[in-house]
C-alpha cells in the first residue's frame, strides 16, 4: 500500500512538473515573484517604505494587464500604527558579536537601545510568580535595574512543588506586555528561538525585549553591548483594488484576495523576503487578472491585495468595514495565501461552511476528474488569513498549498529561489475551473 501511495504521489508531482512547459503562466508569476521579493522591497513592511513600493509595483502590473482600478486609482488608503527597524542591529557578549536572528531575535515592539556594556542582572523565573518577593526585589534593586538588562532563563529555573511549569510560562509571556523590573530591557534565554511575527505591535514598549539562545549567554556574562533602532509611527498604507467586468453578470461578483505585505526587517541585515508568504499568492492574483482581462469572466471579478495581514488581518478588516462591492452580490471569495510548492495538494479553509461546502465539493470532483494535484484537503473555518472577515458576510474560503519547495515560515530563507512553482499551472487550472462552474 505504501508503494502504491508513493507511485501515485510521484505521478502527481510528475504531471505538475511537466505542466510548467505547457503555458507561460508560471513564467509571469516568477518574474513578479522576483520583483516583490527583491532586496529593494525590504520584506514589504514599514522599513524603507517596502510595503508602499510593493503596492505601487502591483498597481503598475494590474494596469499593464488591463484590469480596471477601484478606489483611488487602485488604492484603498487606510492608516495603522506600525514599526520599522532600520539600520544596523548588533549584540556583543564578552566581546563576541552574536549572529542576528540565529543567536537572538529582537521583538518588533521593542524600544530602541544603543549602548555599550549594559549591565546584566540575572533573575530566576520562579521569582515572577511570587508577587511579594518580586516587589521586594524590585524595590531594593531599582537603581541598578533601571539601567540594566534583566536576563531570565526561560528553560531552567528553581523548581518548587507548588509552582507548575505552566504558571512560569504564563508569567514569562506576560513580560512581553509589562516590565515589572523597570529595566532597560529583558533578555529571555531559550533553546529554540520563537517565530518572528508582527502580533502585538500596536504600541511600543518602553523597554527592549529580546530572545537569546541560552548557550550563547553563559553565566559569566556581566554586560552586553546592544545596538538597534526601532521607530514607531502612524503608517499610511493601502489595499490595492482592481476588477475585470463580467460579461453576463456584471452586477454580481467573484472576489480573489491575497496579502502582499510581509514582516519587513529586523534591521537591514535580516530581511524577511516572504516569497511563499505571500508574494506567491499576490503573483497568482496578478496572473488571474491577466487571464481574465484576456478572457472576460461571467461575473465581475475583483482582485484585492491587502496590506496589514501580518499584524492582524487589518487590511482585510478595513475593506470589510469599508466595502467597495455589496456583499449580498458576492458569489464567492477565494483568498490565496502561501502558494508555492503544492506537491502534496492544497488545504481549503472553511470548506464545510453552509455557503462554501458545495464549492469545496466541486473542487474535489474537478480534481478527481483531472488529477491536477495530490489532494484537496478540508479544514474548518479559522481567523488565520484574510478570508475570515468576509466569511462573516458572504461565502469565503482560504487556500494554501502543502508540501513541495519553499523557504522557512516567517524566516529570511523564504526567498524567490526557494519558491517551487512546479505545480502552479495545475493549481491555477483547478481554481479557474471551480470558479467557472459557480
N, C-alpha and C positions, 0 to 999 in steps of 0.2 A: 504493500500500500504506500509506504514511504517513497519507493522508487517511482511509482505512478504519479504521486503528487509532485515529485521533483521534475519529472518529464513534462507534466502539464505546465508547471511554472516556467520551465525553460522555454517551452513553445511560446508562451505569452510574451516573455522577455524578448525572444527572437523576433516575433512579429512586431512588437513595439520598436525594436531596433531598426528593422528594415523600413518601417514607415517613415523614418527621417528622410529617406531618399525620394519619397513619393510626393512630397509637397515642400514648399518653401516656408511654411508657417513657422517652423522651429528656427529657421534662419532669421526671420523677422524678430522673433522673440529673443534669440541670442544677442542680436545687435542691441536691442533696447535694454536687455539684462546687463550687458557690459557697461552701458552708459549709466544706468541707475545705480550700479554697484562700484562705479569708479571712485578713486580716492577723492576726487573733487567734490563728490556729494557728501563726504564725511558722515556716512551712515544715515543720511536722510533724517537727521534730528535737528536740534536747535543750533548745534555747533557750526560755526562758519556758514550759517544760513543754508545748510544742506537740504533741509526739508523744502524750503522755498525754491531752491534750484531744481529739485526733483519735480515739484508741481509745475514749474514753468516748462520743463522738458516734456512732461506728459501732455500739457496743453498744446504745445507745438506739434507733437506727434499726432494727437487727435485731430487737430485742424488739418494736418497733412493728409490723413487718410480720408477726410471728407465728412467727419462727424460734425453735428451741429452743437455749438456751445449753449449751455444753460447758465442761469445765474448771471454774474458779471463777467461776460466774455469767457465763460467756462469755469469761473471760480465762485465758490460759495464761501465767503470770508467769515471767520469767527476768531475769537481770542481765548487764550487759556494761559494759566500760569505754567511756566516751564523753566528748565535749567539748561545751561550749556557749559561743559567742562572743556575748555580750550587750553592750548599751550602745553608746557612741559608738566609731566607727572613723574615724581621720583620719591623713593623711600629708601633710606640707607640705615642699616643696622650694623653697628660696630665697624663702620667704615666700608661696609659692603653694600653695593646697590642691589636691591631686590628687583625681581622682574615683575613689572606691572601686569596685572591680570592673572599670570601664572602663580605668583607668590602672594599677591594681595589684590583685593578689589575694594575700591572706594565707593561706598554707597552714593548714588547720584543725588541724594538730598543733603549731602554733607556740606558743612560750612568750609570755605576756603581755609587753607592752613599752609603757611610758608615760613618755616623756622628750622634752624639747625639745633641739634642737641636738645630736643624736647624731653624733659624728664619723664620716665615711665614709672607709674605706680601700679603694682600688681595687687589685684583684689580677687579673692576666691569667690566663685559664682554662688556658693551657698549663702554668702552674706546678703545677697539680693532678696532672699525670701525671709530674712529676719529683720523686719522693719525697725524695731528699736535699736538693734545692733548697727544697722546701716546708717540710721540717723546719727547715732553717736560717733561712728567712724567719720562721716562727712563733716560733722561739726568740729571734731578735733583735728582734722587734716585739711580743712577748707583752703587755707592759704597755699598749701602745697598742691592741692588738686587743681586749682584754678588755672595754673599754667602748665599742667601735665597731660599726658595721655594715660588713661586707665586701661590696663591690659587685663582681660578676663579670659581664662581658658574655658572655651565652650565645650570641651570634651571631658576633661577630668577636673573634679572638684572634691572637696571634703564631703564624703557621703555620710548622711545621718539617716537612721531608720525612719524617722518621721518626716523626711523630705523626699518625696518621689522625684524621679528624674524629670517627669513631665512638668512639674512645678518649676524646676530650674529652667527648662527650655522656654517656658511661657514668659518668665521674667526677663530672660535674655532677649526674647523678641520684643518685649516692651521697651528695651533700650533704644530701639530704632525710632521711637517717638518721644522718649523722655530720658534725660540725662540726670540722674539723681546726684551725681558727683560734681556737677557744675564744672567739669573739666574741659580742657580744650578739645578733647576727643576721646573716643572709646575704641580700643582695638579688641577684637574678639578672635581668639585662636581657634582654628578649625583644622580638621584633617582633609576636608574637601570643601573648596570654595563654592558658595551658592551661585545660582544662575543670576546674571546681571540683568536687571529689568528696571522699568520706569514707574512701577507702582509706588504710591505714597510720595510722589514728588510734587504735590500741590503746594507745599510750603517748605522753606529751607529751615533746617535745624540750626541752632546756634553752636553746634559742635560738629566735629568730623566723626564719621562712623565708618570703620574700616575692618574688613575681614582679612586675616593673615594666616598663612599656613604655619602651624604650630612649630614644626621642626626648623623653620626659618627664624624662629624667635626664641632663642634659648633663655634660660632663667638668668643668665649673667648679663643680659641686656639691661642697661640702666638709662639709656637715652636713645632717641630716634631723630633722624633728620627727615623732614617731610615737606614736599612742595607740590601743591596743586591749586588751581584757581577754578572755582565753580560759581558761575553767575546765575542768579535767579531773576526772572523778568516776566513781564506780560507779553506773551508771544502772539503776534498777529499771524494767523495761519489760514489755511483754506482747504476745503474739499474741491476736487476737480470734477466737474459735472458736464456730461455731453449726452447726445442722443442721436439715434437714427430713426426717422419716422417710419411707422408701419404702413403697409400697403392696403390691407383690408380692415384693420382695426387700429387706426391711428390714435384713438382716444382711450385705448387700453395699453397696459404697459408690462413689459418684462424688464426687470432691473438686474444688472450684473454689477457686483461690487468687489472691491479689493482695497486693502490699505497699502498706501505707498510709503508711509513713514516707517522708520526703524529706530534704533536705540541711540544713534549719534555716536559719541565718543566718550571714552574715559581718558581724556587728554589726547593730544594729537598722535601719540604713539600707539594708541589702542582704538582702532576704528571698527565699528560693527557694521559690516558691509550689507548684510541682510539680503542675500540672493534668494535663498529658499523662502525666507520670512521677511518681506513678502514682495520682493521685486518680481518673483516668478508669477504670482497672481496678478500683479499690476500689468506685467507684459502680456499675460494671457488675455486680459480685458482689452488691451490695445489691439491685440490680434483679432478678437471678436469684433471690435469696431471696424477694423479694416475689412473683415469678411462681410459684415452686414452692410457696410457702405457700398460694396460692390454687388451684394445680393440682398436687397432690402427684405426685412422680415415682415411677417403678417402683423405683429404687434409692434408698436413703438418700443424700441429697446433703449434703455437708459444705462449709461455707464458712469458709475460713481467710484471715484478714487478718494479714499478717506485719509486724512491725517489724524493724529491723536489716538490711534488704536492701541499703541503700546503703552500709553499712560492711562488706559481705562475705557476704551471704546468711545472716546469723547467726540471724534468727528462724526461717526455714525449716529450717535445720540443727538448731536446738534442737528443733523439732517432730518432725523425723525421728528424732532421738535419743531423744525422749520422746513417742512417738505416742499419740494418743487413739483411733485406729482401727487394726485389724490390716491390714498392707499386703497380705497374701495374699488379702484380701477386697476389694481396691480394683480396680474395673474400669477407671478412667481418672482421671488428674489433669490438669486444664486450668488452666494458670497464665496470667493476663491481666495484661500489663504494657505500658503505653503504648498507649492505646486511643482516642485522639482521631483525627480525620481518617479515613483509610481509603479515600480516593478511588482509590488505586492497589491496593487489596486488603490482604491480610494475609500475613505470613510465619509459618509453623509450624515451630518449632524442635523437633528430634528427630522429624521427620516420617518418617524412614527406619528407626526402631528396630524390632526384631523384634516388639515388643508394641504398637507405635503406628502402623505403616505402614498397616494396614487402616483404622484410624480416620481417618488423614490422607486416604487414597484415597477414603474415603466422603465426607469433607468436599468434596473436589474434585468428586465426582459430584453431590452435592446442589447445589453452586454452579452447575455446568454446567446442571442442570435448571431452576434457579430464577433464575439471573442475579442473585444477591444482591450480589456485589461484583466488582471487575475481575478479580482472580485470587487463588488460594490457593497461595502460593509455598512450596516446600520448603526446609528448611535442616537440616543435621546437628546433632547434639546439642552443646551447649556449656554451660559453667558461667556463664551470663550472666543468669540470673534464678532465681526460687525453685522452679522445676520440677526443678532439677538434682539435688538430693539425693534427691528422690522417685524420679527416673528410675533410681537405683541399686537400687531395691527393687520398683517397680511401674510400669505404663505411665504416662508423664507427658510432656506437651507444653507448650510456651510459645508463646502467640500474641501478636503485636504488629502494629499497623497500618502501612501505608505510604502516604505522600502525604497531601494534604489540609491542613487548617488546624490548627496547634498552635504553641506557643511554642518557644523555643530549648532545646536539650538541656542540662540542668543549668545553666540560665540563669534569671535573675529574670523574664524575659519569658514564662516558661511559666505563664501565668495563665488564669483561667477564661474570660475574654472571647476569648482566642485559641484556645480548645479547640473545634474544629468537631465537631459531632455529627450532621452531615447523613447519614452512613452508619450511624449507631449502630443503628437498629432492624433493618436488614438484617443487620448483623454479629451482633446478638443472635439473630435467627431462624436464621442459619446454624449457630451453635454449639448452639442449643437442639435443632434437628432432628438434628444429628450425635449428640448425647447421647441423644436419644430412640431412635435406631437402634442403640445399643450392644447 
